[in-house]
């Protein structure tokens, strides 16, 4: 977990009871989760997730877990969940566009942690373009607020923390509530 995120995350809700992986995969620093014998997901199959109606997002344990992974800085792992949904919905669907934006948000955080600022900027730019195509309130997230927060995050002189995905309280549960 990024050091600057620890105080914020101590107060942040979890949306599922699923345990987080034993470690965050950081390329070049930790074992690859699926390929390395010491990986936290070694020899486990790729996630095969089924689509759900966007208005029923709160019933998808897999979606909620993807949000947990992202919020708790497991960006590679969140990317894997979001990518599985992207494939399940289809790349050229509204939901596919949304999940591609989430993939790019997760990847941007990972690139920033690795010190790849140009890649971070490119990913955020593409994510913002995709978020603009989404409804303002979609699958429990306020896409306008996320876009605003990512723009601010990208323009910080000394980057710290990350944009958290806060699911709507109106339709969701939180483990800590």
C-alpha positions as CSV (number, residue, x, y, z in Angstrom):
1,X,0.0,0.0,0.0
2,X,1.3,3.4,-0.9
3,X,2.5,5.2,2.3
4,X,0.5,8.3,1.6
5,X,-2.7,6.3,1.3
6,X,-2.5,4.5,4.7
7,X,-4.1,7.2,6.9
8,X,-7.0,7.7,4.5
9,X,-7.6,3.9,4.0
10,X,-7.8,3.2,7.7
11,X,-11.1,5.0,7.6
12,X,-12.3,3.9,4.2
13,X,-15.2,1.3,3.9
14,X,-14.8,-2.1,2.4
15,X,-17.7,-3.1,0.1
16,X,-17.1,-6.9,0.5
17,X,-15.9,-9.3,3.1
18,X,-13.5,-11.0,0.7
19,X,-9.9,-11.0,1.9
20,X,-7.4,-8.8,0.0
21,X,-4.5,-10.6,-1.7
22,X,-1.4,-11.3,0.4
23,X,0.5,-8.5,-1.4
24,X,0.0,-5.9,-4.2
25,X,1.6,-6.8,-7.4
26,X,4.1,-4.2,-8.4
27,X,6.0,-5.1,-11.6
28,X,9.7,-5.6,-11.0
29,X,9.2,-5.5,-7.2
30,X,6.9,-8.4,-6.3
31,X,6.3,-11.9,-7.8
32,X,3.8,-12.0,-10.7
33,X,0.6,-13.2,-9.1
34,X,-0.2,-15.8,-11.8
35,X,3.1,-16.7,-13.3
36,X,5.5,-17.0,-10.4
37,X,5.2,-20.0,-8.1
38,X,5.1,-17.6,-5.1
39,X,2.4,-15.5,-6.7
40,X,-0.7,-14.9,-4.7
41,X,-2.9,-16.3,-7.5
42,X,-0.5,-18.9,-8.9
43,X,-2.2,-21.6,-11.0
44,X,-5.6,-20.0,-10.4
45,X,-7.8,-19.5,-13.4
46,X,-8.3,-16.0,-14.8
47,X,-11.5,-14.5,-13.5
48,X,-14.5,-15.3,-15.6
49,X,-17.2,-12.9,-14.6
50,X,-20.7,-12.6,-15.8
51,X,-22.3,-9.3,-16.8
52,X,-25.1,-7.8,-14.7
53,X,-27.6,-5.1,-15.3
54,X,-25.9,-1.8,-14.5
55,X,-28.6,-0.7,-12.1
56,X,-28.0,-4.0,-10.1
57,X,-24.3,-3.2,-9.5
58,X,-24.8,-3.6,-5.7
59,X,-25.6,-7.3,-6.2
60,X,-22.3,-8.1,-7.9
61,X,-19.9,-9.3,-5.3
62,X,-17.2,-9.4,-8.0
63,X,-17.8,-5.8,-9.0
64,X,-17.7,-4.6,-5.4
65,X,-14.5,-6.6,-4.8
66,X,-12.9,-4.9,-7.8
67,X,-13.8,-1.5,-6.3
68,X,-12.3,-2.7,-2.9
69,X,-9.1,-3.8,-4.7
70,X,-8.8,-0.5,-6.4
71,X,-9.4,1.6,-3.3
72,X,-7.0,-0.4,-1.3
73,X,-4.3,0.2,-3.9
74,X,-4.3,-3.3,-5.4
75,X,-4.3,-1.7,-8.9
76,X,-3.0,-4.7,-10.9
77,X,-5.5,-6.9,-9.2
78,X,-8.4,-4.4,-9.7
79,X,-7.3,-4.1,-13.4
80,X,-7.8,-7.9,-13.7
81,X,-11.3,-7.8,-12.3
82,X,-12.3,-4.8,-14.4
83,X,-10.8,-6.4,-17.5
84,X,-12.8,-9.5,-17.0
85,X,-16.0,-7.4,-16.9
86,X,-14.8,-5.5,-20.0
87,X,-14.6,-8.8,-21.9
88,X,-17.9,-10.0,-20.4
89,X,-19.8,-7.0,-21.5
90,X,-18.1,-6.5,-24.8
91,X,-15.6,-3.8,-25.7
92,X,-18.0,-1.6,-27.6
93,X,-20.9,-1.4,-25.2
94,X,-21.6,1.4,-22.7
95,X,-20.6,-0.9,-19.8
96,X,-17.5,-2.0,-21.7
97,X,-16.5,1.7,-22.1
98,X,-17.1,2.2,-18.4
99,X,-14.9,-0.8,-17.4
100,X,-12.2,0.3,-19.9
101,X,-12.1,3.7,-18.0
102,X,-11.7,1.9,-14.7
103,X,-8.9,-0.2,-16.1
104,X,-7.2,2.9,-17.3
105,X,-7.6,4.5,-13.8
106,X,-6.1,1.5,-12.1
107,X,-3.2,1.4,-14.6
108,X,-2.6,5.1,-14.2
109,X,-2.1,4.7,-10.5
110,X,0.3,1.8,-11.0
111,X,2.3,3.7,-13.6
112,X,2.5,6.7,-11.2
113,X,3.8,4.5,-8.4
114,X,6.4,3.2,-10.8
115,X,7.5,6.7,-11.7
116,X,6.2,6.6,-15.3
117,X,4.6,10.0,-15.4
118,X,4.0,10.2,-19.2
119,X,2.3,6.9,-19.2
120,X,0.2,8.1,-16.2
121,X,-0.8,11.2,-18.1
122,X,-1.7,9.2,-21.2
123,X,-3.8,6.7,-19.3
124,X,-5.7,9.4,-17.3
125,X,-6.4,11.3,-20.5
126,X,-7.9,8.2,-22.1
127,X,-9.9,7.4,-19.0
128,X,-11.3,11.0,-18.8
129,X,-12.4,10.7,-22.5
130,X,-14.2,7.4,-21.6
131,X,-15.8,8.8,-18.4
132,X,-17.3,11.6,-20.4
133,X,-19.2,9.1,-22.4
134,X,-20.7,7.5,-19.3
135,X,-23.9,8.5,-17.5
136,X,-23.1,10.8,-14.6
137,X,-24.3,8.1,-12.1
138,X,-23.3,4.7,-13.3
139,X,-22.9,1.4,-11.4
140,X,-22.8,3.3,-8.1
141,X,-20.1,5.8,-9.1
142,X,-20.4,9.5,-9.9
143,X,-18.3,9.6,-13.1
144,X,-18.2,13.4,-13.2
145,X,-16.7,13.6,-9.7
146,X,-14.2,10.9,-10.6
147,X,-13.1,12.8,-13.7
148,X,-12.7,16.0,-11.7
149,X,-10.7,14.2,-9.0
150,X,-8.4,12.5,-11.6
151,X,-7.8,15.9,-13.3
152,X,-6.8,17.4,-9.9
153,X,-4.7,14.3,-9.0
154,X,-2.9,14.5,-12.3
155,X,-2.1,18.2,-11.9
156,X,-0.7,18.0,-8.4
157,X,2.8,19.4,-8.1
158,X,3.9,16.7,-5.8
159,X,1.6,13.7,-6.3
160,X,0.4,11.8,-3.3
161,X,-2.6,9.6,-2.5
162,X,-5.0,8.4,-5.2
163,X,-8.6,9.0,-6.2
164,X,-10.9,6.7,-4.3
165,X,-14.0,5.2,-5.8
166,X,-16.9,6.0,-3.4
167,X,-19.9,3.9,-4.2
168,X,-23.3,5.5,-3.8
169,X,-24.8,5.0,-0.3
170,X,-28.3,5.1,-1.8
171,X,-27.9,1.7,-3.4
172,X,-24.9,0.0,-1.9
173,X,-23.8,-1.6,1.2
174,X,-20.5,-1.1,3.0
175,X,-18.9,-3.6,5.2
176,X,-18.1,-1.0,7.8
177,X,-21.5,0.6,8.0
